[in-house]
């Protein structure tokens, strides 16, 4: 029998349990706000990583 595996080997039952607990703790109205904040954080992290990569690529050119 095959199982769908999510991040860290979590199965469908564990994911549903986590979603239910989040719904109970935060309520239906707060979850979109939390996800929006999480998305902004991920976007900011990616921008920071891209800036660091650009600086690393430009550094050898400055030494020459």
C-alpha positions in Angstrom: 0.0 0.0 0.0 1.5 3.4 -1.0 1.2 6.5 1.1 1.4 10.1 0.1 4.4 11.5 1.9 4.7 15.2 2.7 7.5 17.2 4.2 9.4 15.2 6.8 7.5 12.0 6.1 4.1 13.3 7.3 1.1 11.4 6.1 -2.3 12.7 5.1 -3.7 12.1 8.6 -0.9 14.1 10.3 -1.4 17.0 7.8 -5.2 17.0 8.5 -4.6 17.0 12.2 -2.2 19.9 12.0 -4.7 21.8 9.8 -7.5 21.2 12.3 -5.4 22.3 15.3 -4.4 25.5 13.4 -8.1 26.1 12.7 -9.0 25.7 16.3 -6.2 27.9 17.6 -6.3 30.7 15.2 -9.9 30.6 13.8 -10.9 30.8 10.1 -10.4 34.6 9.8 -6.8 34.7 11.2 -5.4 31.9 9.0 -5.3 34.0 5.7 -3.6 36.8 7.6 -1.0 34.3 8.9 -0.4 32.8 5.5 0.0 36.3 4.0 2.6 37.2 6.6 4.4 33.9 5.9 4.4 34.6 2.2 5.9 38.1 2.7 8.6 36.6 4.9 9.5 34.0 2.3 9.6 36.7 -0.4 11.8 38.8 1.8 14.1 35.9 2.4 14.4 35.1 -1.3 15.2 38.7 -2.1 17.9 38.7 0.6 19.4 35.5 -0.8 19.4 37.0 -4.3 21.2 40.1 -3.1 23.8 38.0 -1.4 24.4 36.0 -4.6 24.8 39.2 -6.6 27.3 40.5 -4.1 29.3 37.3 -4.2 29.3 37.4 -8.1 30.4 41.0 -8.2 33.2 40.6 -5.6 35.8 39.0 -7.9 35.2 41.7 -10.5 35.9 44.5 -7.9 39.3 42.9 -7.0 40.5 43.0 -10.6 
